[in-house]
Amino acid sequence: MRFQLLGPLALADGPDTVVLQPSKPANLLAALLLNANSTVSAGYLQRAVWGEEQPATAKAALQTCVLRLRRLFTKHGVTGTAIEAVPGGYRIVARPPTLDLLAFRDQVRRATAMDHDPEAELYTLRDALSLWQGALLANVRSAVLHRDEVPRLAEERLRVVERVCDLLFGLGRCGEALVDLWTATRVYPGHERFHEQLIEALYRSGRQSQALGEYRRVKDFLREELGVDPSASLRRLELSILRGEDLGPVGQAASGATAPGPSVPAVLASATAALGGAAPGQAGPGPAGSGHAGPGQRASGQVGGSGSAASVAVVVSRVVRGETVPQPDAETPELAPAPVTAPPGAVTGAPSTAGTCAPPADAGIGPVPVVPHFTGRAAEAEAMAARLTAPPPTGPGDLRALTVVVSGAPGIGKSALAHHVARQVGEAFPAGRLLVRMTRADGEPRTAGEVSAALADALGAAGGGRALLILDDVVDADQVRPLLTPDGLPGTGTGPGLAVVVTSRMGLGGLIATHGGWVQRLTAFTESESYGLLLAALGAERVEAEPDAAHRLTAVCGYFPAALRILTARLLTRPGLRLADAVDWLGDDPLARLTLTDSPGHSVTGLFDRALDRLDPRLSQAFTHLAQGPPELLADGGPAHEGPVPEAVREQLADAGLLEDGPPGPYRIHGLLRAHVRRTARIRDRRTEKV
């Protein structure tokens, strides 16, 4: 049994959730859970249940409410959590698995320890934010709790949202941050840090006029509603935008963790004192968008509010400041990216390339991230690790780097396998492991020349010993071939001391023919691997409660790794959804629902569209014809009425990862990819009909 505070107050048992009706016992339970594992005074509990004006019988009635709660626990089979009577009041004992509030705090603590790995920190923080399930304590009618607790809970969530946006900045993914920031700035108009992040994201994305317009909007709000000017940091940002200055490397936010700073209660106490009010009482954690204030109280975060809530937000956003760059992990050294410098002769009046979220010359270089919930591929991972850790050849002619090519369809898990194996074999590469993204965020490939220059600096700074490079998402052999020659990375000693993993949708047979190496071609998961991914991501308790439904879900996803990853992300944000219901929900339109609503770029359809866009138009047209036609089109003989598609065309499509090896026949198209092409054609035809 699990208590849910981060939304309506509820009891959850696996997929079943009971939302409590508004009542005095619900007020009492919320007050206890907000201060779990701590003694809460009887006086405070009476105020939380009845408000400031309490009945004469409040003390006795409080005991009655406790009794009713204990009966409720018995009715719903709550075990391991009890309300204890202690001197001066009551206490409820809970742990992270039994209270979402504690689970959220635990996830945030774990993320703080991952400051050396921004991808892992970002994933963990987003996992923590997924615990929030709507308006905070919407069914709890306690003016005291909504006045004293909800604002502090909301502030705790906002600090996590702020950190997530900083991490996205550091990873060069400003577009993703914009989604969260547009919402946050409208819900919390007095929160200056969100406005600062939004303006910076717009500017780094090349939207200078929009960034200045947003600055003017927040400036007008602060002056008209609160009678204050924008903070010094906001004013400096506006000046930099007007001058068209470079804002500096976007990697700084992600490569260094935010300094711990004062606690939320301390910050709020300072803010309230600065505004001439009384310091708040005990603190608890919480989400954004909480409304439902008690009678006569203004809900925290209400848009356009001009009272103390907006003023506190302004003061808090100015108190919580400052970041530090942590020392690198001494046990597992990573190769440091080369420093970013503004290009000479940058034109004033436009954002410098080095300050934008379109990656500069070396923004695609960084440490190898952790792969959350990696499962399956045991044989492939073992074989790759053995190849990479084998003693390098020592002969005079062995000058090329050891190369392993991981190829396969888009979304098949090439990068995940490469990253996972690289993390496993870290001890064999004392000079570190480096990830090089060979394709920009806009889909344009990076040239071998610019990669070579940036890698020369990074590898030169790494010192002696073997190093491992992952050249991720290579578009063709010509892009990577110059990097694997003895003089491809000047001054770095390219050769047996360097191992390279190349991931690509292409087979890269030409590269293997000219430079040697070993190929690992990936296909879809097996049924057991797919089920294992659900177990790892959703937890054994949820999956093993409905094993048949879990297997049906993997089948609907076609055992396709990218589809399964998106599915598990969606199910994690809907913990109350039964897997059996998810089968029907997903089966109605799998392609439309295999997308992340808060990040539309992460979708199966988007993945396939980007892959098809890389094809030569004639090849793309041929693939569309194959996917819309019968399976016989892929056979050597072809349909009787049409004849075969030329083998050269089929081979090129197979090399691009769009055709799988049979059976039946030598080739086949994955079910999801075939469905996507047919769905796209239907949408195009409907649009044509309307015209």
C-alpha positions as CSV (number, residue, x, y, z in Angstrom):
1,M,0.0,0.0,0.0
2,R,1.3,3.4,-0.9
3,F,0.1,6.9,0.2
4,Q,-0.1,9.6,-2.5
5,L,0.3,13.2,-1.4
6,L,1.7,14.7,-4.6
7,G,-1.7,15.3,-6.1
8,P,-5.1,14.4,-4.6
9,L,-4.7,12.6,-1.3
10,A,-5.1,8.9,-2.1
11,L,-4.2,5.3,-1.2
12,A,-2.7,3.1,-3.9
13,D,-2.3,-0.6,-4.0
14,G,-0.6,-1.6,-7.2
15,P,-2.8,-0.4,-10.1
16,D,-5.8,0.3,-7.8
17,T,-6.1,3.8,-6.3
18,V,-8.6,5.1,-3.8
19,V,-9.0,8.9,-3.8
20,L,-10.2,9.9,-0.3
21,Q,-13.3,12.0,0.0
22,P,-12.9,15.5,1.6
23,S,-13.4,15.0,5.4
24,K,-11.8,15.8,8.7
25,P,-9.9,12.5,8.8
26,A,-8.5,13.3,5.3
27,N,-7.2,16.7,6.7
28,L,-5.6,14.8,9.6
29,L,-4.0,12.2,7.4
30,A,-2.5,14.9,5.1
31,A,-1.1,16.8,8.1
32,L,0.6,13.7,9.4
33,L,2.0,12.5,6.1
34,L,3.4,16.0,5.3
35,N,5.5,15.5,8.4
36,A,6.0,11.7,8.2
37,N,8.4,10.2,10.8
38,S,8.2,13.4,12.9
39,T,6.0,14.2,15.9
40,V,3.2,16.6,15.0
41,S,1.7,18.5,18.0
42,A,-1.9,18.0,18.8
43,G,-2.4,21.8,18.6
44,Y,-1.2,21.9,15.1
45,L,-3.2,18.9,14.0
46,Q,-6.4,20.6,15.5
47,R,-5.7,23.7,13.5
48,A,-5.1,21.6,10.3
49,V,-8.4,19.8,10.8
50,W,-10.7,22.6,12.0
51,G,-8.9,25.8,11.2
52,E,-8.0,28.6,13.5
53,E,-11.4,28.6,15.1
54,Q,-11.8,25.2,16.7
55,P,-14.7,23.7,18.6
56,A,-14.5,23.3,22.3
57,T,-14.4,19.5,21.8
58,A,-11.5,19.6,19.4
59,K,-9.2,17.6,21.6
60,A,-11.6,14.7,22.0
61,A,-12.7,15.0,18.4
62,L,-9.1,14.7,17.3
63,Q,-8.8,11.3,19.0
64,T,-12.0,10.2,17.2
65,C,-10.5,11.2,13.9
66,V,-7.4,9.1,14.7
67,L,-9.6,6.2,15.4
68,R,-11.5,6.6,12.1
69,L,-8.2,6.7,10.2
70,R,-7.0,3.5,11.9
71,R,-10.2,1.9,10.8
72,L,-9.7,3.2,7.3
73,F,-6.2,1.6,7.3
74,T,-7.7,-1.7,8.4
75,K,-10.4,-1.5,5.7
76,H,-7.9,-1.0,2.9
77,G,-5.3,-3.4,4.2
78,V,-2.7,-0.9,5.1
79,T,0.2,-2.6,6.8
80,G,3.6,-1.4,7.9
81,T,2.3,2.1,8.4
82,A,0.6,3.1,11.7
83,I,-0.4,6.3,13.5
84,E,1.4,6.3,16.8
85,A,0.4,8.3,19.8
86,V,3.5,10.0,21.3
87,P,3.9,12.6,24.1
88,G,2.5,15.9,22.8
89,G,0.9,14.6,19.7
90,Y,0.9,11.9,17.0
91,R,3.3,10.5,14.4
92,I,3.0,8.4,11.3
93,V,5.8,6.2,10.2
94,A,6.5,5.9,6.4
95,R,9.3,5.1,4.0
96,P,9.9,6.0,0.3
97,P,8.1,2.9,-1.0
98,T,5.0,3.7,1.0
99,L,4.8,7.5,0.6
100,D,5.4,9.3,-2.8
101,L,6.6,12.5,-1.0
102,L,9.5,10.6,0.5
103,A,10.1,8.8,-2.8
104,F,10.4,12.2,-4.5
105,R,12.9,13.5,-2.0
106,D,14.9,10.2,-2.2
107,Q,15.1,10.5,-6.0
108,V,16.2,14.1,-5.7
109,R,18.9,13.2,-3.2
110,R,20.1,10.4,-5.6
111,A,20.2,12.8,-8.5
112,T,22.3,15.2,-6.5
113,A,25.0,12.5,-6.2
114,M,25.0,12.1,-10.0
115,D,26.4,15.6,-10.7
116,H,29.3,14.1,-12.7
117,D,26.8,12.5,-15.1
118,P,24.2,15.0,-16.4
119,E,22.2,12.5,-18.5
120,A,21.7,10.2,-15.5
121,E,20.9,13.2,-13.2
122,L,18.4,14.5,-15.7
123,Y,16.7,11.0,-16.0
124,T,16.5,10.6,-12.3
125,L,15.0,14.1,-11.7
126,R,12.4,13.5,-14.4
127,D,11.6,10.2,-12.8
128,A,11.1,12.1,-9.5
129,L,8.8,14.7,-11.2
130,S,6.7,11.9,-12.7
131,L,5.4,11.2,-9.2
132,W,3.4,14.5,-9.2
133,Q,-0.2,13.6,-10.2
134,G,-2.0,16.9,-10.5
135,A,-3.4,19.6,-8.2
136,L,-1.8,19.2,-4.8
137,L,-4.2,18.0,-2.0
138,A,-7.2,19.0,-4.1
139,N,-9.5,16.9,-1.9
140,V,-8.1,18.2,1.4
141,R,-10.2,21.1,2.7
142,S,-7.8,22.6,5.1
143,A,-7.0,26.3,4.9
144,V,-4.1,25.9,7.3
145,L,-2.4,23.2,5.1
146,H,-2.9,25.1,1.9
147,R,-1.6,28.3,3.5
148,D,1.4,26.8,5.3
149,E,2.4,23.6,3.5
150,V,1.4,23.8,-0.2
151,P,3.6,26.8,-1.1
152,R,6.7,25.1,0.4
153,L,5.8,21.9,-1.4
154,A,5.4,23.8,-4.7
155,E,8.8,25.5,-4.2
156,E,10.5,22.2,-3.7
157,R,9.2,20.9,-7.0
158,L,10.0,24.2,-8.8
159,R,13.7,23.9,-7.7
160,V,13.8,20.5,-9.4
161,V,12.1,21.8,-12.6
162,E,14.7,24.6,-12.6
163,R,17.6,22.1,-12.3
164,V,16.1,20.0,-15.1
165,C,16.1,23.0,-17.4
166,D,19.7,23.9,-16.4
167,L,20.7,20.3,-17.3
168,L,18.9,20.5,-20.7
169,F,20.7,23.8,-21.3
170,G,24.0,22.1,-20.6
171,L,23.2,19.2,-22.9
172,G,22.4,21.6,-25.7
173,R,18.7,20.7,-25.7
174,C,17.1,24.1,-25.3
175,G,14.0,23.1,-27.3
176,E,13.0,20.6,-24.7
177,A,13.5,23.1,-21.9
178,L,11.2,25.6,-23.7
179,V,8.3,23.2,-23.2
180,D,8.6,23.3,-19.4
181,L,9.6,27.0,-19.2
182,W,6.6,28.3,-21.2
183,T,4.3,26.6,-18.7
184,A,6.2,27.5,-15.6
185,T,6.5,31.2,-16.4
186,R,2.7,31.4,-17.0
187,V,1.8,29.6,-13.9
188,Y,4.4,31.4,-11.7
189,P,4.7,34.9,-13.3
190,G,6.7,36.2,-10.3
191,H,9.4,33.5,-10.5
192,E,12.2,35.4,-12.1
193,R,14.6,32.5,-12.5
194,F,12.1,30.7,-14.9
195,H,11.8,33.9,-16.9
196,E,15.6,34.1,-17.1
197,Q,15.9,30.6,-18.3
198,L,13.1,31.0,-20.9
199,I,14.7,34.2,-22.3
200,E,18.1,32.5,-22.4
201,A,16.6,29.4,-24.1
202,L,15.0,31.6,-26.8
203,Y,18.2,33.5,-27.4
204,R,20.3,30.4,-27.6
205,S,17.8,28.9,-30.1
206,G,18.3,32.0,-32.4
207,R,15.0,33.6,-31.4
208,Q,16.4,37.0,-30.4
209,S,13.2,39.1,-30.9
210,Q,11.1,36.7,-28.9
211,A,13.7,36.7,-26.1
212,L,13.5,40.5,-25.9
213,G,9.7,40.5,-26.1
214,E,9.6,38.0,-23.1
215,Y,11.9,40.3,-21.1
216,R,9.6,43.3,-21.7
217,R,6.6,41.2,-20.7
218,V,8.1,40.1,-17.3
219,K,9.5,43.6,-16.7
220,D,6.0,45.1,-17.1
221,F,4.5,42.5,-14.8
222,L,7.1,43.1,-12.0
223,R,6.6,46.8,-12.1
224,E,2.8,46.9,-12.4
225,E,2.0,44.0,-10.1
226,L,4.8,44.2,-7.5
227,G,6.4,47.6,-7.9
228,V,9.9,46.1,-8.4
229,D,12.4,46.1,-11.2
230,P,13.8,43.0,-12.8
231,S,16.7,41.4,-11.0
232,A,20.3,42.3,-11.9
233,S,20.9,39.0,-13.6
234,L,17.8,39.5,-15.8
235,R,19.0,43.0,-16.7
236,R,22.4,41.7,-17.6
237,L,20.9,39.0,-19.8
238,E,18.8,41.7,-21.6
239,L,21.9,43.8,-22.2
240,S,23.8,40.7,-23.6
241,I,21.0,40.0,-26.0
242,L,20.8,43.6,-27.2
243,R,24.5,43.5,-27.9
244,G,24.3,40.1,-29.6
245,E,26.9,38.7,-27.2
246,D,28.0,35.1,-26.7
247,L,26.5,33.8,-23.5
248,G,29.3,31.3,-23.0
249,P,29.4,27.5,-23.4
250,V,26.0,25.8,-22.8
251,G,27.8,22.8,-21.2
252,Q,28.5,24.7,-17.9
253,A,25.1,24.1,-16.4
254,A,25.2,20.4,-16.9
255,S,28.9,19.8,-16.1
256,G,28.6,21.3,-12.7
257,A,25.9,20.6,-10.1
258,T,24.0,23.4,-8.5
259,A,25.5,24.1,-5.1
260,P,23.3,22.7,-2.4
261,G,22.4,26.2,-1.1
262,P,20.0,26.9,1.8
263,S,17.2,24.5,2.5
264,V,13.7,25.3,1.2
265,P,12.4,26.2,4.7
266,A,15.4,28.5,5.3
267,V,15.0,30.2,2.0
268,L,11.3,30.8,2.6
269,A,11.9,32.0,6.1
270,S,14.4,34.5,4.7
271,A,12.1,35.6,2.0
272,T,9.1,36.0,4.3
273,A,11.2,38.0,6.8
274,A,12.5,40.2,4.0
275,L,8.8,41.0,3.1
276,G,8.0,41.8,6.7
277,G,6.1,38.6,7.5
278,A,6.4,35.8,10.0
279,A,8.6,32.9,9.2
280,P,6.6,29.8,8.2
281,G,6.4,26.7,10.3
282,Q,7.4,23.2,9.6
283,A,8.3,22.5,6.0
284,G,7.4,19.7,3.6
285,P,8.0,19.0,-0.1
286,G,5.7,19.6,-3.1
287,P,4.6,20.3,-6.7
288,A,3.6,23.0,-9.1
289,G,0.2,23.9,-10.1
290,S,-1.3,23.4,-6.6
291,G,-4.6,25.2,-6.1
292,H,-7.6,24.7,-3.9
293,A,-6.7,27.1,-1.1
294,G,-8.9,27.2,1.9
295,P,-11.5,29.9,2.5
296,G,-10.1,33.4,2.3
297,Q,-6.7,32.1,1.1
298,R,-5.1,32.6,-2.3
299,A,-3.8,29.5,-3.9
300,S,0.0,29.3,-4.4
301,G,1.0,29.9,-7.9
302,Q,-2.2,31.5,-9.1
303,V,-1.6,33.4,-12.3
304,G,-1.7,37.2,-11.9
305,G,-1.7,37.1,-8.1
306,S,-0.5,40.4,-6.7
307,G,-0.3,39.4,-3.0
308,S,2.5,38.0,-0.9
309,A,2.7,34.7,-2.9
310,A,4.1,36.4,-6.0
311,S,6.3,38.6,-3.8
312,V,7.7,35.6,-2.0
313,A,8.4,33.9,-5.4
314,V,10.4,36.9,-6.5
315,V,12.5,37.0,-3.3
316,V,13.0,33.2,-3.3
317,S,14.1,33.2,-6.9
318,R,16.8,35.8,-5.9
319,V,17.9,34.0,-2.7
320,V,18.4,30.6,-4.5
321,R,21.4,31.4,-6.7
322,G,24.9,30.3,-7.4
323,E,26.5,27.2,-9.0
324,T,29.9,25.5,-8.6
325,V,31.8,23.1,-10.9
326,P,32.5,19.8,-9.0
327,Q,35.8,18.0,-9.1
328,P,36.0,15.1,-11.6
329,D,35.5,11.6,-10.3
330,A,39.0,10.4,-9.6
331,E,38.1,6.7,-9.9
332,T,36.6,6.8,-13.4
333,P,38.3,9.7,-15.3
334,E,36.4,11.0,-18.3
335,L,37.9,12.9,-21.2
336,A,37.2,16.6,-20.8
337,P,35.6,18.3,-23.8
338,A,37.7,20.9,-25.5
339,P,36.9,24.4,-24.3
340,V,34.3,26.4,-26.3
341,T,35.5,29.8,-27.6
342,A,33.6,32.4,-29.5
343,P,34.5,32.4,-33.1
344,P,36.7,35.3,-34.2
345,G,34.9,38.1,-35.9
346,A,31.5,37.3,-34.5
347,V,28.9,39.7,-35.8
348,T,27.5,42.1,-33.2
349,G,23.7,42.1,-33.1
350,A,23.2,38.3,-33.6
351,P,23.8,35.5,-31.2
352,S,27.3,34.0,-31.5
353,T,27.3,30.4,-32.7
354,A,29.1,29.3,-29.5
355,G,26.3,30.5,-27.4
356,T,23.4,28.8,-29.1
357,C,21.8,25.5,-28.6
358,A,22.6,24.5,-32.2
359,P,25.8,22.7,-31.1
360,P,29.0,24.5,-31.8
361,A,32.1,22.8,-33.2
362,D,32.6,20.6,-30.2
363,A,29.2,20.7,-28.3
364,G,28.7,17.0,-29.3
365,I,31.6,15.8,-27.3
366,G,31.3,14.7,-23.7
367,P,31.4,11.8,-21.2
368,V,29.5,8.5,-21.9
369,P,26.2,8.7,-20.1
370,V,24.6,5.9,-18.0
371,V,21.8,3.9,-19.7
372,P,18.9,3.7,-17.3
373,H,17.2,0.2,-17.0
374,F,19.5,-1.4,-19.5
375,T,18.3,-4.9,-20.1
376,G,18.8,-7.6,-22.8
377,R,21.6,-7.8,-25.3
378,A,23.6,-10.0,-22.9
379,A,25.4,-12.0,-25.6
380,E,26.1,-8.9,-27.7
381,A,27.4,-6.9,-24.7
382,E,29.7,-9.7,-23.7
383,A,31.1,-10.1,-27.2
384,M,31.7,-6.4,-27.5
385,A,33.4,-6.1,-24.2
386,A,35.7,-9.0,-25.0
387,R,36.7,-7.4,-28.3
388,L,37.4,-4.0,-26.7
389,T,39.4,-5.3,-23.8
390,A,41.5,-7.8,-25.7
391,P,45.2,-6.9,-25.8
392,P,45.8,-4.6,-28.7
393,P,48.1,-5.8,-31.5
394,T,51.7,-4.7,-31.2
395,G,53.1,-5.3,-34.7
396,P,54.8,-2.5,-36.6
397,G,51.9,-2.5,-39.2
398,D,49.1,-2.3,-36.6
399,L,48.6,1.4,-36.7
400,R,44.9,1.7,-37.0
401,A,42.5,1.9,-34.0
402,L,40.5,-1.1,-32.9
403,T,37.1,-0.6,-34.4
404,V,33.7,-2.1,-33.5
405,V,30.7,-1.1,-35.7
406,V,27.2,-1.4,-34.1
407,S,24.6,-1.1,-36.8
408,G,20.8,-1.6,-37.1
409,A,17.5,0.1,-37.6
410,P,16.6,3.5,-36.1
411,G,15.6,3.0,-32.5
412,I,16.9,-0.5,-32.3
413,G,19.2,0.4,-29.3
414,K,22.6,0.9,-30.9
415,S,23.7,3.9,-28.8
416,A,22.3,2.3,-25.6
417,L,24.4,-0.9,-26.2
418,A,27.5,1.1,-27.0
419,H,27.1,3.4,-23.9
420,H,26.4,0.4,-21.7
421,V,29.5,-1.6,-22.8
422,A,31.7,1.5,-22.6
423,R,30.7,2.0,-19.0
424,Q,31.4,-1.7,-18.3
425,V,34.9,-1.7,-19.7
426,G,36.0,1.6,-18.1
427,E,38.9,0.0,-16.2
428,A,40.5,-1.1,-19.5
429,F,40.7,2.6,-20.7
430,P,42.6,4.6,-18.0
431,A,42.7,7.6,-20.3
432,G,38.9,7.7,-20.3
433,R,35.8,7.2,-22.5
434,L,34.5,9.9,-24.8
435,L,31.1,10.2,-26.6
436,V,31.2,12.0,-29.9
437,R,27.8,12.8,-31.5
438,M,28.5,12.7,-35.2
439,T,25.1,14.3,-36.1
440,R,23.9,17.6,-35.0
441,A,20.5,18.2,-33.3
442,D,19.1,19.4,-36.7
443,G,20.1,16.2,-38.4
444,E,23.2,17.6,-40.2
445,P,26.3,15.4,-40.0
446,R,29.5,16.9,-38.5
447,T,32.5,16.9,-40.8
448,A,35.5,14.8,-40.1
449,G,37.7,17.9,-40.0
450,E,35.8,19.6,-37.1
451,V,35.6,16.4,-35.2
452,S,39.3,15.7,-35.6
453,A,40.2,19.2,-34.3
454,A,38.0,18.9,-31.2
455,L,39.1,15.3,-30.5
456,A,42.8,16.2,-30.8
457,D,42.4,18.7,-27.9
458,A,40.2,16.4,-25.8
459,L,42.5,13.3,-26.3
460,G,45.6,15.4,-25.8
461,A,44.3,16.6,-22.4
462,A,43.5,13.1,-21.3
463,G,47.1,12.0,-20.8
464,G,48.6,8.6,-21.5
465,G,47.0,5.1,-21.6
466,R,44.3,3.6,-23.7
467,A,41.2,5.7,-24.6
468,L,37.8,4.6,-25.9
469,L,35.8,6.7,-28.4
470,I,32.1,6.2,-29.3
471,L,31.4,7.8,-32.7
472,D,27.6,7.9,-32.4
473,D,25.1,8.1,-35.3
474,V,27.6,8.1,-38.2
475,V,25.8,8.7,-41.5
476,D,28.2,7.0,-43.9
477,A,31.7,5.5,-44.1
478,D,33.3,8.7,-45.6
479,Q,32.3,10.7,-42.5
480,V,34.4,8.5,-40.1
481,R,37.0,6.9,-42.4
482,P,39.5,9.9,-42.0
483,L,39.3,9.6,-38.2
484,L,40.5,6.0,-38.2
485,T,43.8,6.6,-40.1
486,P,47.1,7.0,-38.3
487,D,47.1,10.8,-38.9
488,G,43.3,11.2,-38.4
489,L,43.8,12.7,-35.0
490,P,47.0,14.7,-35.1
491,G,49.2,14.3,-32.0
492,T,47.0,11.8,-30.3
493,G,48.8,8.6,-31.2
494,T,45.8,7.0,-33.0
495,G,46.5,3.3,-33.3
496,P,46.3,0.3,-31.0
497,G,46.1,2.5,-27.9
498,L,42.8,3.8,-29.1
499,A,39.5,1.8,-29.4
500,V,36.6,3.1,-31.4
501,V,32.9,2.1,-31.3
502,V,31.0,3.3,-34.3
503,T,27.2,3.3,-34.2
504,S,25.3,3.8,-37.4
505,R,22.0,2.9,-39.2
506,M,24.1,2.0,-42.2
507,G,25.9,-1.3,-42.4
508,L,29.2,0.5,-43.2
509,G,30.5,-2.5,-45.1
510,G,32.9,-0.2,-47.1
511,L,34.5,0.9,-43.9
512,I,35.1,-2.6,-42.7
513,A,36.5,-3.6,-46.1
514,T,39.1,-0.8,-46.0
515,H,39.9,-0.5,-42.3
516,G,39.0,-3.8,-40.8
517,G,37.1,-4.2,-37.6
518,W,34.1,-6.2,-36.2
519,V,30.4,-5.7,-36.8
520,Q,27.5,-6.2,-34.4
521,R,24.2,-5.9,-36.2
522,L,21.2,-5.5,-33.9
523,T,17.6,-6.6,-34.5
524,A,14.5,-6.3,-32.4
525,F,14.4,-7.7,-28.9
526,T,13.2,-11.2,-28.1
527,E,10.0,-11.6,-26.2
528,S,11.9,-12.4,-23.0
529,E,14.2,-9.4,-23.4
530,S,11.1,-7.1,-24.0
531,Y,9.5,-8.5,-20.8
532,G,12.7,-7.9,-18.9
533,L,12.7,-4.3,-20.0
534,L,9.2,-3.8,-18.6
535,L,10.4,-5.5,-15.3
536,A,13.4,-3.3,-15.0
537,A,11.6,0.0,-15.9
538,L,8.2,-0.5,-14.2
539,G,9.2,-2.8,-11.3
540,A,8.5,-6.4,-10.7
541,E,5.5,-5.7,-8.4
542,R,3.5,-4.0,-11.2
543,V,4.5,-6.2,-14.1
544,E,4.3,-9.6,-12.3
545,A,0.8,-8.7,-11.1
546,E,-0.4,-8.8,-14.8
547,P,2.2,-10.9,-16.7
548,D,-0.2,-11.8,-19.6
549,A,-1.0,-8.1,-20.1
550,A,2.7,-7.3,-20.0
551,H,3.5,-9.8,-22.7
552,R,0.7,-8.4,-24.9
553,L,2.1,-4.9,-24.4
554,T,5.5,-6.0,-25.7
555,A,3.8,-7.7,-28.7
556,V,1.9,-4.5,-29.6
557,C,5.3,-2.7,-29.5
558,G,6.7,-5.3,-31.9
559,Y,9.5,-6.0,-29.4
560,F,11.0,-2.8,-30.7
561,P,13.4,-1.2,-28.1
562,A,12.5,2.5,-28.8
563,A,8.8,1.7,-28.7
564,L,9.2,-0.1,-25.4
565,R,11.3,2.7,-23.9
566,I,8.6,5.3,-24.8
567,L,5.8,3.0,-23.5
568,T,7.5,2.5,-20.1
569,A,8.1,6.2,-19.8
570,R,4.4,6.8,-20.4
571,L,3.3,4.1,-18.0
572,L,5.7,5.4,-15.3
573,T,3.8,8.7,-15.4
574,R,0.5,6.9,-15.0
575,P,1.1,4.5,-12.1
576,G,-2.6,3.9,-11.6
577,L,-3.2,2.6,-15.1
578,R,-3.6,-1.2,-15.2
579,L,-1.5,-3.0,-17.8
580,A,-4.6,-4.7,-19.2
581,D,-6.2,-1.4,-19.8
582,A,-2.9,-0.1,-21.3
583,V,-3.1,-2.9,-23.9
584,D,-6.5,-1.7,-25.1
585,W,-5.4,2.0,-25.0
586,L,-2.2,1.3,-26.9
587,G,-3.7,-1.1,-29.3
588,D,-6.3,1.4,-30.6
589,D,-3.6,3.6,-32.2
590,P,-0.1,2.5,-31.2
591,L,1.8,4.9,-33.4
592,A,-0.1,7.9,-32.1
593,R,0.4,6.8,-28.5
594,L,4.0,5.8,-28.6
595,T,5.1,9.4,-28.1
596,L,6.0,11.5,-25.0
597,T,3.4,14.3,-24.7
598,D,5.8,16.7,-23.0
599,S,8.6,15.9,-25.5
600,P,7.0,15.3,-29.0
601,G,10.3,14.7,-30.6
602,H,10.6,11.5,-28.6
603,S,8.1,9.4,-30.7
604,V,8.2,6.4,-32.9
605,T,6.7,8.3,-35.8
606,G,9.3,11.1,-35.4
607,L,12.1,8.5,-35.3
608,F,10.9,6.9,-38.5
609,D,10.3,10.2,-40.2
610,R,13.9,11.4,-39.5
611,A,15.3,8.1,-40.8
612,L,13.3,8.3,-44.0
613,D,14.3,11.9,-44.5
614,R,18.0,10.8,-44.7
615,L,17.3,8.6,-47.7
616,D,17.8,9.6,-51.3
617,P,14.3,10.6,-52.5
618,R,14.2,7.8,-55.1
619,L,15.1,5.3,-52.4
620,S,12.5,6.7,-50.1
621,Q,9.9,6.4,-52.8
622,A,10.8,2.8,-53.4
623,F,10.6,2.0,-49.7
624,T,7.1,3.6,-49.5
625,H,6.0,1.4,-52.4
626,L,7.4,-1.7,-50.6
627,A,5.8,-0.9,-47.3
628,Q,2.4,-0.2,-48.8
629,G,2.4,-3.3,-51.0
630,P,2.1,-7.0,-50.2
631,P,5.0,-8.9,-48.6
632,E,5.5,-10.6,-51.9
633,L,7.1,-7.4,-53.2
634,L,10.2,-8.2,-51.1
635,A,10.6,-11.7,-52.6
636,D,13.1,-12.3,-55.4
637,G,10.3,-13.1,-57.9
638,G,7.9,-10.4,-56.8
639,P,4.1,-10.5,-57.4
640,A,3.1,-12.1,-60.7
641,H,1.4,-8.9,-61.9
642,E,4.3,-6.6,-61.1
643,G,7.7,-8.4,-61.0
644,P,10.4,-8.0,-58.4
645,V,11.9,-4.8,-57.0
646,P,15.5,-4.6,-58.1
647,E,17.8,-6.4,-55.7
648,A,20.1,-3.4,-55.6
649,V,17.3,-1.3,-54.2
650,R,16.4,-3.9,-51.6
651,E,20.1,-4.2,-50.6
652,Q,20.4,-0.4,-50.1
653,L,17.3,-0.3,-48.0
654,A,18.6,-3.3,-45.9
655,D,22.0,-1.5,-45.5
656,A,20.1,1.6,-44.2
657,G,18.4,-0.5,-41.5
658,L,14.9,-0.3,-43.0
659,L,14.7,-3.9,-44.1
660,E,15.3,-6.8,-41.7
661,D,16.5,-10.3,-42.6
662,G,13.7,-12.8,-43.2
663,P,11.8,-15.1,-42.8
664,P,9.8,-15.1,-44.9
665,G,12.1,-14.6,-47.8
666,P,15.4,-12.7,-47.6
667,Y,13.8,-9.4,-46.4
668,R,11.0,-8.2,-44.3
669,I,9.8,-4.8,-42.9
670,H,9.1,-4.4,-39.2
671,G,5.4,-4.1,-38.4
672,L,5.7,-0.7,-36.8
673,L,7.6,0.7,-39.7
674,R,5.2,-0.7,-42.2
675,A,2.3,0.7,-40.2
676,H,3.9,4.1,-40.0
677,V,4.4,4.4,-43.8
678,R,0.8,3.3,-44.4
679,R,-0.5,5.7,-41.8
680,T,1.5,8.6,-43.3
681,A,0.1,7.8,-46.7
682,R,-3.5,7.8,-45.4
683,I,-3.0,11.2,-43.7
684,R,-1.4,12.6,-46.9
685,D,-4.3,11.3,-49.0
686,R,-6.9,12.8,-46.7
687,R,-5.2,16.2,-46.9
688,T,-5.2,15.9,-50.7
689,E,-8.9,15.1,-50.7
690,K,-9.7,18.2,-48.6
691,V,-7.8,20.4,-51.0
